[in-house]
Amino acid sequence: MKRSNEQSLRSVIEEFLKTFRLQDKLNETKVLHSWEEIVGSMVAKHTQSLMIRKKILYVKVDSAALRSELMFAREKIISALNRKAGTSVVEDIVFN
């Protein structure tokens, strides 16, 4: 009797991501791509750059007033971004 070596595509991809430790980068990419959806198009237009390092999201915006408003909503934004990614990707946000 022949032995089948078949696996679902999903399990193969998950195994690949785990083997090469790419899952964290994939989750970070999900967070960065969901920025506009979470904060809205007006804030996204004024966002100059986004970067994640060691679970800290660095956000550069072009308006001091907007920066202040975002600082007040920091915890809500972190929660929404992590919920979107499905795991804890961002622990803090630094606005520049």
N, C-alpha and C positions, 0 to 999 in steps of 0.2 A: 504494500500500500504506500502511495506517495504521501509525503508530508507537505502540507501547505505552509508557505512562509508569507502568507498574506497578512497585511495590517491595513488599517484604515489610514487614509491620507492625514487625517487630523492627528492620529497618534504618532505617525512618523514625523510630522512637523513639530509636535510638542517635544518629542525625543531629541530632535535636532537642536531646537532652541535650548533645551536643558543641557545637552552635551557641550555645546559651544558657548554656554552662558550668555545667550542673546536675549533672554526673556526680559531682563531689566531694561535694556535699550529699547526693546519693542514697546514696553509700557511707557517709557519716557517719550517716545515718539507719539504714542496715543495722546498723552497729556498735551504735548506741544501743538498737535493738530486740532485738539478740541478747545484751545484757548479762545478763539473767536466765538464759538458756540456758547461757552460758559460766561464770558464777560460781555459779549455783545459786539456788534460791528463798530460802534463809535469808539469804544476803548481799543479794539483791535487796530483801528486806523491810526491811533496815536501810539501804538506799541512799536518801538523801533527794533527790539531784539528780545528773544527768549532763549534761555539756556538753563539746563539742569545739571548741577554738580553736587554729588553727595547728598541727594534728596532735598536740595535747596533750589528753588526756581528763582532765577535772576531775571527780572523784567525791567527793561529800559523803556521809559515813556518820555514823550516830548513836552509834557505839561506838569508843572509843579502842583497845580490844583488837582489834576487827575491823580497824580501820585498820592496826594493826601487822601482822596476819596477811596482809592484802592487799598490803602493801609487800613482804613476802617473796616473794609470788607474782606480782609486777609483770610480769616478763619473760614468764612463762607466759601471763598474761592478755592481754598485748599481742599475742603470737603467735597465740593462739586467736581474738581479735577480728579481726585482719587476715586470718587464714585464712578466717574466716566471710564477710568482706566481699569476699574475692577479690583484694584489693590492699592496699598499705600505706596505711592510713588513720590509724593511731595510732602515734606514735613514742615517746611517754612518757605516764605516768599520774601525776597529782598527786592525792593523797588528802587531803581536808580533814575 
